[in-house]
Amino acid sequence: MKHIIHINQHVIRKNHKTGERAPVITVKNYKENRYGHAVKITGPCVVRYEPDSPLSCGARVWIETEYPVEVEKA
């Protein structure tokens, strides 16, 4: 199953402004979105920069992997 991992800049800005510590890392696959403060990728991955074809969330840089991803929550 393909996983896409990206950092949510909007949450980073909100955390900085409000002092919150909401998770900024999103791990997406075809059936769910998971949020955390750290991830561990258990196999090879690819970092993509697609300025002309961003993800639907607006991300232009992300990590793709077919391997399991462990998400660490706060």
SULMO-V480094 format. One record per helix or strand of 3 or more residues. SS is the DSSP state (alpha for helix, beta for strand). FROM is the first residue (numbers start at 0). TO is the last residue. Records with the same first field share a line. If there is no record, write none. Layout:
# SULMO-V480094
SS = FROM-TO ; FROM-TO
This chain:
# SULMO-V480094
beta = 2-6 ; 24-27 ; 32-35 ; 37-40 ; 45-48 ; 60-64 ; 68-71
alpha = 8-17
